[in-house]
């Protein structure tokens, strides 16, 4: 299996699990915890989060 060396350098390999994101009507992106559906922080710059799957 392929790896992204060096390991332990503080960056994430792959997608974030257990989270999703959606675009709010005002154009900002907000995360949602898929375990309990609780809303998480929202981005104000209008760009989606990196590595977080999008809701349909």
C-alpha positions in Angstrom: 0.0 0.0 0.0 1.2 3.5 -0.8 2.2 5.9 2.0 2.9 9.6 2.2 6.3 9.8 4.0 7.5 11.1 6.2 5.1 9.9 8.9 4.6 11.9 12.0 5.2 15.3 10.4 1.8 16.7 11.5 -0.2 16.6 8.3 -3.3 14.6 7.5 -3.2 11.7 5.0 -6.5 11.1 3.2 -10.0 12.4 3.9 -11.6 13.4 7.2 -13.9 10.6 8.5 -17.1 11.1 10.3 -17.6 14.7 9.0 -19.4 16.3 6.1 -19.9 19.8 4.9 -22.6 21.8 3.1 -23.0 25.2 1.6 -25.3 27.6 3.5 -27.6 30.0 1.7 -25.3 32.9 2.4 -22.4 31.1 0.5 -20.4 30.0 3.6 -19.5 26.4 4.2 -20.4 24.6 7.5 -19.2 21.3 8.8 -21.5 18.7 10.4 -20.5 15.9 12.7 -22.1 12.8 11.2 -22.1 10.9 14.5 -24.7 13.1 16.2 -25.5 15.7 13.4 -24.2 18.5 15.5 -23.1 21.6 13.6 -19.4 22.6 13.8 -17.5 25.8 12.8 -18.3 27.7 9.6 -15.8 29.2 7.1 -16.3 32.8 6.2 -14.2 33.0 3.1 -16.7 31.1 0.8 -14.3 28.2 0.0 -15.1 24.6 1.1 -13.1 22.7 3.7 -10.3 20.6 2.2 -10.6 16.8 2.7 -14.2 16.9 4.0 -16.9 15.2 2.0 -19.9 17.3 0.7 -23.5 16.6 1.5 -25.9 16.4 -1.4 
